[in-house]
Amino acid sequence: MPTGNAEFDRVLGGGLVAGQVVLIGGDPGVGKSTLLLQSLAAMSQSLKALYVSGEESAEQLALRAQRLSLGSESLEILAEIQLEKIIAALDAARPTIAVIDSIQTIYSEALTSAPGSVAQVRECAAQLTRFAKQSGTIIVLVGHVTKEGALAGPRVLEHIVDTVLYFEGDTHQSFRLIRAFKNRFGAVNELGVFAMTDRGLKGVSNPSAIFLSTHERGVPGSCVLITQEGTRPLLVEVQALVDSAHAPNPRRLSVGLEQNRLAMLLAVLHRHAGIACYDQDVFVNAVGGVRITEPAADLAVLLAIVSSLTNRPLPARLAVFGEVGLAGEIRPAPRGQDRLREAAKLGFTRVLLPAANQPKQAVTGTEVIAVSRVSDVVGLLRTLND
């Protein structure tokens, strides 16, 4: 069943399922309660919905709903932290969907430990999950996170529930990302993109526009990557800065990309293309606060590093993707045709890709440049720039 928010539905795999238990985590103030209040207000127009708040009073929730201009007259609210009373209320009301905000504030009288302790979190989550499976009520649990960004409490919490969602993105930016890490009813690694506005979180239908900086002219160290997040291709700008090291140990810093892969790519670049960075500080960043985990980002990182080192911008309207192997080969990436279409849709006229991803049919208005070795890529860059 749809939540009333297209981006939220995308992450969930199309919507919610009866009896489903969803765990959603994220940093404080990132927008968890706001998104759920918006979704519940939309769903309460046609379904019975209950918002159980352990952190805010009913008056505070009402004020937030008024500030966001939500039509929440039919949304039921319960301000309670005792598990037994919550389950009794759920049993009496039998809502289609209920939100528990948050699981760390709930406690059971059967245990003597304090709310938020490992035993309490485990017991409360297990009881609520049992109720969801027996009654068919959808239950959404809000979870706190640790300093490292992982969900607080026992790891068994993630095993009990059907779906685990994480809010990503910096609270200093207006964009929020929700990523599915586990989903029994849909694909994992789906990504939903939201913009935080004064009226709450709004879905972003064309997120590639967010992650692409609009430079007036070509700048060294900038490369556009076509990445794949679940079923959605995204264009993200990868930036690199290579500078002379002023300390015995050069720095290797990566933001939004894997740190270990950066060290590996620098070694491949030296061994197979003859370009050394052992006396240089190397900084790599994925623009827009997005986190890229797939290896198809390798080629974009490598090109951005070479561009910054030589102080020569890459050709205009060029997008790339491809995995780099330790033997210097460019390995194929999945869903190459989808990536190509997304690049063409956003006006990119050249796409540099692995030879194995070369399309059988030409894409209108886009020149496809296939490469198979790292040494070929560096040689090709000189040709394209000239």
C-alpha positions as CSV (number, residue, x, y, z in Angstrom):
1,M,0.0,0.0,0.0
2,P,1.4,3.4,-1.0
3,T,2.6,5.9,1.7
4,G,1.6,9.0,-0.2
5,N,5.2,9.9,-1.0
6,A,6.7,8.5,-4.2
7,E,10.3,8.6,-3.1
8,F,9.5,6.8,0.2
9,D,7.6,4.2,-1.8
10,R,10.6,3.7,-4.0
11,V,12.8,2.9,-1.1
12,L,10.3,0.5,0.4
13,G,10.0,-1.4,-2.9
14,G,6.6,0.1,-4.0
15,G,5.0,0.7,-0.6
16,L,4.1,-1.1,2.6
17,V,2.9,-4.7,3.2
18,A,0.4,-5.8,5.9
19,G,2.2,-7.0,9.0
20,Q,5.5,-5.4,7.9
21,V,7.9,-4.1,10.5
22,V,10.1,-1.2,9.4
23,L,13.0,0.2,11.3
24,I,14.2,3.6,10.3
25,G,17.3,5.2,11.7
26,G,19.3,8.4,11.3
27,D,21.1,11.3,13.0
28,P,19.1,13.6,15.4
29,G,17.2,16.3,13.4
30,V,17.7,14.6,10.0
31,G,13.9,14.4,9.5
32,K,12.7,10.9,10.6
33,S,9.7,12.1,12.6
34,T,8.8,14.7,10.0
35,L,8.7,12.2,7.2
36,L,6.7,9.7,9.2
37,L,4.2,12.3,10.4
38,Q,3.8,13.5,6.8
39,S,3.2,9.9,5.5
40,L,0.8,9.0,8.3
41,A,-1.2,12.2,7.8
42,A,-1.5,11.3,4.1
43,M,-2.4,7.7,4.8
44,S,-4.9,8.5,7.6
45,Q,-7.2,10.1,4.9
46,S,-8.2,6.6,3.8
47,L,-6.7,4.2,6.5
48,K,-6.7,4.0,10.2
49,A,-3.3,5.3,11.4
50,L,-1.8,5.7,14.9
51,Y,1.3,7.7,15.9
52,V,2.8,6.6,19.3
53,S,5.2,9.2,20.6
54,G,7.6,8.5,23.4
55,E,9.6,11.7,22.9
56,E,7.0,14.4,22.2
57,S,3.7,15.3,23.8
58,A,0.4,15.3,21.8
59,E,0.5,19.1,21.8
60,Q,4.0,19.2,20.3
61,L,3.0,16.8,17.6
62,A,-0.1,18.9,16.8
63,L,2.1,22.0,16.6
64,R,4.4,20.3,14.1
65,A,1.4,19.1,12.0
66,Q,0.1,22.7,11.9
67,R,3.5,24.1,10.9
68,L,3.7,21.6,8.1
69,S,0.1,22.3,7.0
70,L,-0.8,18.6,7.2
71,G,-4.4,17.4,7.0
72,S,-4.0,15.3,10.1
73,E,-7.5,15.6,11.6
74,S,-8.1,11.8,11.3
75,L,-4.7,10.8,12.6
76,E,-4.8,9.3,16.1
77,I,-2.0,10.1,18.6
78,L,-0.9,8.3,21.7
79,A,1.8,9.8,24.0
80,E,3.0,6.7,25.9
81,I,6.3,4.9,26.7
82,Q,5.0,1.8,28.5
83,L,5.0,-1.2,26.2
84,E,2.0,-3.0,27.8
85,K,-0.2,0.1,27.5
86,I,0.9,0.7,23.8
87,I,0.1,-2.9,22.8
88,A,-3.3,-2.7,24.6
89,A,-4.1,0.5,22.7
90,L,-3.0,-1.1,19.4
91,D,-5.2,-4.1,20.1
92,A,-8.2,-1.9,20.9
93,A,-7.7,0.5,17.9
94,R,-6.5,-2.1,15.4
95,P,-4.9,0.5,13.1
96,T,-3.7,-0.3,9.6
97,I,-0.3,1.4,10.4
98,A,1.3,2.5,13.6
99,V,4.5,4.5,14.2
100,I,6.6,4.0,17.4
101,D,8.8,7.1,17.9
102,S,11.2,5.9,19.2
103,I,12.0,2.3,20.2
104,Q,14.7,3.5,22.7
105,T,12.1,5.4,24.8
106,I,9.8,2.4,25.3
107,Y,10.0,0.1,28.3
108,S,8.4,-3.1,29.5
109,E,7.3,-3.6,33.1
110,A,8.4,-7.2,32.8
111,L,12.1,-6.0,32.9
112,T,13.8,-3.9,35.6
113,S,16.4,-2.3,33.3
114,A,16.1,1.3,32.1
115,P,14.4,2.3,28.8
116,G,17.0,2.3,26.0
117,S,19.0,-0.6,27.5
118,V,19.8,-3.6,25.3
119,A,17.4,-5.9,27.1
120,Q,14.5,-3.4,26.9
121,V,15.1,-2.5,23.2
122,R,15.2,-6.2,22.3
123,E,12.1,-7.2,24.3
124,C,10.0,-4.2,23.1
125,A,10.9,-4.8,19.5
126,A,10.2,-8.5,19.7
127,Q,6.7,-7.9,21.4
128,L,5.8,-5.3,18.8
129,T,6.9,-7.5,15.9
130,R,4.9,-10.4,17.3
131,F,1.8,-8.1,17.5
132,A,2.3,-6.9,13.9
133,K,2.5,-10.5,12.5
134,Q,-0.6,-11.6,14.5
135,S,-2.8,-8.6,13.7
136,G,-1.5,-7.5,10.2
137,T,-0.8,-4.0,11.5
138,I,2.2,-2.3,9.8
139,I,4.6,-1.1,12.5
140,V,7.3,1.5,11.8
141,L,10.0,1.8,14.5
142,V,12.2,4.9,14.8
143,G,15.7,4.0,16.0
144,H,18.4,6.2,17.5
145,V,21.9,5.9,16.0
146,T,25.4,5.7,17.6
147,K,28.2,8.2,16.9
148,E,29.4,6.0,14.0
149,G,25.9,6.3,12.4
150,A,24.9,2.6,13.1
151,L,21.6,1.8,14.8
152,A,21.9,1.9,18.5
153,G,20.9,-1.2,20.6
154,P,21.4,-4.9,19.9
155,R,22.2,-6.1,16.3
156,V,19.2,-8.5,16.8
157,L,17.0,-5.5,16.2
158,E,17.9,-5.4,12.5
159,H,17.4,-9.2,12.3
160,I,13.9,-9.1,13.8
161,V,12.4,-6.5,11.5
162,D,11.5,-6.9,7.8
163,T,13.0,-3.6,6.5
164,V,15.9,-1.4,7.7
165,L,16.1,2.1,6.3
166,Y,18.9,4.7,7.0
167,F,18.7,8.4,6.6
168,E,21.9,9.8,5.1
169,G,23.0,13.3,4.3
170,D,24.3,16.2,6.3
171,T,21.9,18.2,8.5
172,H,23.7,21.3,7.2
173,Q,22.4,20.6,3.7
174,S,18.8,20.7,2.5
175,F,18.9,17.3,0.9
176,R,18.3,14.0,2.6
177,L,18.8,10.5,1.3
178,I,17.1,7.3,2.5
179,R,18.7,4.0,1.7
180,A,17.3,0.5,2.2
181,F,19.8,-1.9,3.8
182,K,17.4,-4.8,4.3
183,N,14.0,-5.4,2.7
184,R,12.1,-8.6,2.7
185,F,9.5,-7.2,0.3
186,G,11.7,-5.2,-2.2
187,A,15.2,-4.5,-3.5
188,V,18.0,-3.3,-1.2
189,N,20.3,-0.4,-2.0
190,E,17.3,1.6,-3.3
191,L,17.8,5.3,-2.7
192,G,15.2,8.0,-2.1
193,V,16.1,11.6,-2.4
194,F,14.3,14.3,-0.4
195,A,14.6,18.1,-0.1
196,M,14.0,19.6,3.4
197,T,11.7,22.6,3.0
198,D,9.7,24.7,5.5
199,R,6.7,22.4,4.6
200,G,8.6,19.2,5.5
201,L,10.4,16.7,3.3
202,K,9.6,16.8,-0.5
203,G,10.6,14.0,-2.9
204,V,13.2,15.0,-5.6
205,S,12.2,13.5,-9.0
206,N,15.5,14.4,-10.8
207,P,18.2,13.9,-8.2
208,S,21.1,14.0,-10.7
209,A,20.6,17.7,-11.0
210,I,21.5,18.0,-7.2
211,F,24.8,16.1,-7.4
212,L,26.1,17.9,-10.5
213,S,27.9,21.3,-10.0
214,T,27.4,23.8,-12.7
215,H,30.9,25.1,-13.5
216,E,31.0,28.0,-15.9
217,R,34.0,26.4,-17.6
218,G,35.9,23.2,-17.3
219,V,37.9,22.8,-14.0
220,P,40.7,20.4,-13.3
221,G,40.0,17.5,-10.9
222,S,36.3,17.3,-11.7
223,C,34.7,14.2,-13.4
224,V,31.0,13.2,-13.8
225,L,30.3,9.6,-12.7
226,I,27.2,7.6,-13.8
227,T,26.4,5.5,-10.7
228,Q,23.6,3.0,-10.1
229,E,21.6,3.1,-6.9
230,G,19.3,0.1,-6.9
231,T,17.1,0.6,-10.0
232,R,18.0,4.3,-10.4
233,P,21.0,5.6,-12.4
234,L,22.4,8.8,-10.9
235,L,24.9,11.3,-12.2
236,V,27.3,12.5,-9.5
237,E,30.3,14.8,-9.7
238,V,33.5,13.3,-8.3
239,Q,36.2,15.9,-7.4
240,A,39.8,15.3,-6.7
241,L,42.6,17.6,-5.4
242,V,46.2,16.5,-5.8
243,D,48.7,18.8,-4.1
244,S,52.4,18.5,-3.2
245,A,52.8,16.9,0.2
246,H,54.5,19.0,2.9
247,A,54.9,16.1,5.3
248,P,56.8,12.8,5.2
249,N,53.6,10.8,4.9
250,P,51.3,12.1,2.1
251,R,47.6,12.3,3.0
252,R,44.9,10.1,1.4
253,L,41.4,11.4,2.2
254,S,38.2,10.2,0.7
255,V,34.7,11.7,1.4
256,G,31.7,9.7,0.2
257,L,33.9,7.1,-1.5
258,E,35.8,4.1,-0.1
259,Q,39.2,5.1,1.4
260,N,40.8,1.7,0.7
261,R,39.9,1.8,-3.0
262,L,41.6,5.2,-3.3
263,A,44.9,3.7,-2.2
264,M,44.4,0.8,-4.6
265,L,43.7,3.1,-7.5
266,L,46.8,5.2,-6.9
267,A,48.9,2.0,-7.0
268,V,47.2,0.9,-10.2
269,L,47.8,4.4,-11.8
270,H,51.5,4.2,-10.9
271,R,52.1,0.6,-12.0
272,H,50.0,0.6,-15.3
273,A,50.0,4.2,-16.4
274,G,53.4,5.4,-15.0
275,I,51.8,8.3,-13.1
276,A,53.2,8.5,-9.5
277,C,51.4,10.2,-6.6
278,Y,53.7,9.0,-3.8
279,D,54.8,12.6,-3.0
280,Q,51.4,14.1,-3.3
281,D,48.4,14.6,-1.0
282,V,45.3,13.2,-2.6
283,F,41.8,14.3,-1.6
284,V,38.6,12.9,-3.2
285,N,35.0,14.0,-2.7
286,A,31.6,13.0,-4.0
287,V,29.6,16.2,-4.4
288,G,26.3,16.7,-2.6
289,G,26.8,14.5,0.4
290,V,26.0,11.2,-1.4
291,R,27.8,8.0,-0.4
292,I,29.0,5.8,-3.3
293,T,29.9,2.2,-2.5
294,E,29.9,0.5,-5.9
295,P,33.2,-0.2,-7.6
296,A,32.0,1.3,-10.9
297,A,33.1,4.7,-9.5
298,D,36.8,3.7,-9.9
299,L,37.3,5.1,-13.4
300,A,35.8,8.5,-12.4
301,V,38.0,8.7,-9.4
302,L,41.1,7.8,-11.5
303,L,40.2,10.4,-14.2
304,A,39.6,13.2,-11.6
305,I,43.0,12.4,-10.0
306,V,44.8,12.6,-13.3
307,S,43.0,15.8,-14.3
308,S,44.0,17.5,-11.0
309,L,47.6,16.2,-11.1
310,T,48.1,17.5,-14.7
311,N,46.0,20.7,-14.0
312,R,44.0,20.0,-17.2
313,P,40.2,19.9,-17.1
314,L,38.4,16.9,-18.7
315,P,36.5,17.4,-21.9
316,A,33.1,19.1,-21.5
317,R,29.9,17.0,-21.3
318,L,31.8,13.8,-20.6
319,A,30.5,11.2,-18.2
320,V,32.2,7.9,-17.2
321,F,31.7,4.7,-15.3
322,G,33.8,1.5,-14.9
323,E,35.6,-0.7,-12.4
324,V,39.4,-0.8,-12.4
325,G,41.2,-4.1,-11.7
326,L,44.6,-4.6,-10.1
327,A,45.9,-5.8,-13.4
328,G,45.1,-2.4,-15.0
329,E,42.0,-3.7,-16.8
330,I,38.7,-1.8,-17.0
331,R,36.0,-4.2,-15.9
332,P,32.3,-3.9,-16.8
333,A,29.6,-2.5,-14.6
334,P,26.0,-3.8,-14.3
335,R,23.1,-2.0,-16.1
336,G,25.3,-0.2,-18.5
337,Q,22.4,0.6,-20.9
338,D,20.4,2.3,-18.2
339,R,23.4,4.5,-17.2
340,L,23.9,5.5,-20.9
341,R,20.3,6.6,-21.2
342,E,20.5,8.7,-18.1
343,A,23.6,10.5,-19.3
344,A,22.0,11.1,-22.7
345,K,18.8,12.4,-21.0
346,L,20.9,15.0,-19.1
347,G,22.7,16.2,-22.2
348,F,26.1,14.4,-22.0
349,T,27.5,14.0,-25.5
350,R,30.4,11.6,-24.6
351,V,30.4,8.5,-22.3
352,L,33.6,6.7,-21.4
353,L,32.9,3.2,-20.5
354,P,34.4,-0.4,-20.3
355,A,34.7,-2.2,-23.6
356,A,32.4,-5.0,-22.3
357,N,29.6,-2.4,-21.7
358,Q,29.7,-1.1,-25.3
359,P,26.0,-1.0,-26.4
360,K,24.8,-3.0,-29.4
361,Q,22.7,-0.1,-30.5
362,A,24.0,3.5,-30.6
363,V,22.4,6.1,-28.3
364,T,21.2,9.1,-30.2
365,G,23.4,12.2,-29.6
366,T,25.9,10.4,-27.4
367,E,29.4,9.3,-28.5
368,V,30.4,6.1,-26.8
369,I,34.1,5.7,-26.1
370,A,35.0,2.1,-25.0
371,V,38.3,1.4,-23.1
372,S,39.8,-1.8,-21.8
373,R,43.1,-0.7,-20.1
374,V,44.1,2.1,-17.7
375,S,47.0,3.0,-20.0
376,D,44.5,3.5,-22.9
377,V,42.4,5.9,-20.8
378,V,45.4,8.1,-19.9
379,G,46.5,8.2,-23.6
380,L,42.9,8.9,-24.7
381,L,42.6,11.8,-22.4
382,R,45.6,13.6,-24.0
383,T,43.9,13.0,-27.4
384,L,40.5,14.3,-26.3
385,N,42.0,17.4,-24.7
386,D,44.1,18.1,-27.7
